[in-house]
């Protein structure tokens, strides 16, 4: 399915589905407010469909072509990386050499 | 001691006529006196500041080469990592996060002899135009404490305006350095995308984010940019182009410089008093011998819509890392992993961040990607081409920074779209990747600061800094007392 930008009204059910994908939960009232705001923002961005992008390439590095883009691969040499203790230092529940999480299944 | 002249401080510290310790004490006294009301800082560690200043004094005494920022007090936006210093991004989710490494820009600052005085307030993850989306506090405007300092780098702009630091680092994704600089009567530079390494800048929208500089004068901004700019092996998008001699270039004349005035930036949304001040600034620039012509950037009308697809899309992806596993807060008492993700994220992210994650997730979701993000990235090319075409005939552009002077705290907080629209004159520089600077150009009848924006070609920071320096020397904005 590839829906065109012309079909831009959004249902509450769809917003619930997006929240699921985004791993966010909302109260009933928040969900109502969010759906309304979502619609306003989508109505606004509908303006983009008027732009003629036929044959236009997307821009990802905005300064490329101005001398910025280089094949940015470093030499394949071993160098010191972050020590494990530092990498675990901010973890809510660190083990001796791992991150602990609640049961998965 | 006034902290408003970087060259004077660093020459004094290098020459031994003042110590970094004395300068640091002056900054700490000012923070102590004003920040209770201004709320520019999220964290200040006075003992750490003093220890660091002593270290710089020792280094200067033993060193042979002068340091470019010897003893200069610098504030750093709280979304830029400083090793061992809490870096919250204005978010509850990183309330206790202590980075195990420093951003490249921070490392370069410290190697240059700067003294970091504290971490400044910002909208959560940089998402906002007023610091009202900070989870901790709203920064006041030093010229009117009932008004916002702008955002998202509002703390950085306010602290430089109030003299609590000589310089500050901010980040600019859609105007977050220039708009608060305009609101606080200081100089704010957003460099070309890739000019300053993003390593250690906590990611918001990776194709738009850039670290920028806030200072009291274009000259000071140039001193800071020269220190932090350059290629960094830790950021593959950073540019290999050599860093220009900004201070040297600044002394060249501006007579004959061709200035374009984009007509789309003088739309009905531009407030009358701001328009009058910008038009006066254009006349001032003409009196310096610059040639002004009107230019057109026809795709500007798509800019806000384009930005508010691209930035949330990239944010939704970048913020997926806050899952309560590796760092950040975790909600306890959950049954399983999935519940931990939902609870931890929902409890700790603020309303605007959640809204943008939702919009971004939608724009990237299966079936919609090409209609939204794909299309937005193509429209972005059209916006960039507008600039490239304009720059075939002119050297720089001059325009307003914000359609309004600083607004009241609370005024736009319930209307996200109104808040988004206030970014209209700043987002296109991010979409096109070009450098742009905000310089003070006067006050409204109500005493509120207004900034003038100068935009340049990719990697031509030297040209916009040169014009900014000549402009502010010839037409200094008479200082007004701060109302804090």
Contacts between the chains, C-beta under 8 A, distances in Angstrom:
chain1	res1	chain2	res2	distance
A	1	B	366	7.6
A	1	B	367	4.5
A	2	B	367	5.6
A	2	B	370	6.4
A	2	B	371	7.5
A	3	B	367	5.3
A	3	B	368	6.4
A	3	B	371	6.4
A	4	B	371	6.1
A	5	B	371	4.2
A	5	B	372	7.1
A	5	B	375	6.6
A	10	B	362	7.7
A	14	B	362	8.0
A	15	B	358	7.2
A	18	B	358	5.6
A	18	B	361	5.2
A	18	B	362	5.0
A	18	B	365	6.7
A	19	B	358	6.7
A	21	B	361	5.3
A	21	B	365	6.4
A	22	B	316	6.5
A	22	B	357	5.1
A	22	B	358	5.8
A	22	B	361	4.3
A	23	B	320	7.8
A	23	B	323	7.6
A	23	B	338	8.0
A	23	B	341	4.5
A	23	B	342	5.5
A	23	B	345	5.5
A	24	B	342	7.0
A	24	B	345	5.7
A	24	B	346	5.3
A	24	B	349	7.4
A	24	B	354	5.6
A	24	B	357	6.5
A	24	B	358	6.9
A	25	B	342	4.9
A	25	B	343	7.5
A	25	B	346	4.6
A	26	B	346	7.5
A	26	B	354	7.7
A	34	B	355	6.9
A	34	B	358	6.6
A	37	B	355	6.6
A	37	B	416	6.6
A	38	B	358	7.0
A	38	B	359	7.0
A	38	B	362	7.5
A	40	B	417	5.9
A	41	B	308	6.7
A	41	B	359	6.1
A	41	B	416	7.6
A	41	B	417	6.7
A	44	B	304	7.5
A	44	B	305	6.0
A	44	B	308	7.5
A	44	B	417	6.3
A	45	B	305	4.2
A	45	B	308	6.3
A	45	B	309	5.7
A	45	B	372	7.5
A	46	B	305	7.8
A	47	B	301	7.1
A	47	B	302	6.0
A	47	B	305	4.8
A	48	B	302	5.9
A	48	B	305	5.1
A	48	B	306	6.4
A	48	B	309	7.1
A	48	B	375	5.7
A	48	B	376	6.3
A	48	B	379	5.7
A	49	B	375	7.6
A	50	B	302	7.9
A	51	B	299	6.9
A	51	B	302	5.4
A	51	B	375	7.8
A	51	B	378	7.9
A	51	B	379	4.8
A	51	B	382	6.3
A	53	B	375	6.1
A	53	B	378	3.9
A	53	B	379	6.2
A	53	B	381	7.9
A	53	B	382	7.1
A	56	B	378	4.5
A	56	B	379	8.0
A	56	B	381	5.1
A	56	B	382	6.3
A	57	B	378	7.1
A	57	B	381	5.9
A	58	B	374	6.6
A	58	B	377	3.5
A	58	B	378	5.0
A	58	B	380	7.1
A	58	B	381	6.4
A	59	B	377	5.9
A	59	B	378	7.9
A	59	B	380	4.6
A	59	B	381	4.5
A	59	B	384	5.7
A	59	B	431	7.8
A	59	B	433	8.0
A	60	B	207	5.8
A	60	B	377	6.7
A	61	B	193	7.3
A	61	B	194	7.2
A	61	B	207	7.1
A	61	B	237	6.1
A	61	B	433	7.6
A	62	B	193	4.7
A	62	B	207	6.7
A	62	B	208	7.7
A	62	B	380	7.5
A	62	B	384	6.5
A	62	B	430	7.6
A	62	B	431	6.8
A	62	B	432	6.0
A	62	B	433	2.5
A	62	B	434	7.9
A	63	B	192	5.3
A	63	B	193	4.7
A	63	B	194	4.9
A	63	B	195	7.9
A	63	B	239	6.5
A	63	B	433	4.2
A	63	B	434	7.9
A	63	B	458	4.9
A	63	B	459	7.2
A	66	B	192	7.5
A	66	B	433	7.7
A	66	B	457	7.6
A	66	B	458	3.5
A	66	B	459	6.0
A	67	B	239	6.8
A	67	B	240	7.6
A	67	B	241	4.8
A	67	B	458	7.6
A	67	B	459	6.6
A	68	B	192	7.5
A	68	B	193	7.5
A	68	B	194	4.6
A	68	B	237	7.7
A	68	B	239	4.0
A	68	B	240	7.6
A	68	B	241	6.7
A	68	B	458	7.3
A	68	B	459	7.5
A	70	B	240	5.2
A	72	B	236	3.8
A	72	B	237	7.5
A	74	B	233	5.8
A	82	B	100	6.1
A	82	B	101	6.9
A	86	B	100	3.8
A	86	B	101	7.9
A	87	B	100	7.0
A	87	B	326	7.8
A	89	B	98	7.0
A	89	B	100	5.8
A	90	B	96	7.7
A	90	B	97	5.6
A	90	B	98	6.4
A	90	B	100	7.5
A	90	B	326	7.2
A	90	B	327	3.6
A	90	B	328	7.5
A	91	B	325	7.2
A	91	B	326	5.9
A	91	B	327	6.4
A	92	B	324	6.0
A	92	B	325	7.5
A	92	B	327	7.9
A	92	B	328	7.5
A	92	B	329	6.9
A	92	B	330	3.7
A	93	B	330	6.9
A	99	B	325	5.2
A	99	B	326	6.0
A	101	B	325	5.9
A	101	B	337	5.5
A	101	B	340	6.9
A	102	B	334	5.7
A	102	B	335	7.0
A	102	B	336	5.4
A	102	B	337	5.4
A	102	B	339	7.6
A	102	B	340	5.3
A	103	B	335	7.9
A	103	B	336	5.5
A	103	B	337	6.9
A	104	B	336	6.8
A	104	B	337	4.8
A	105	B	336	7.6
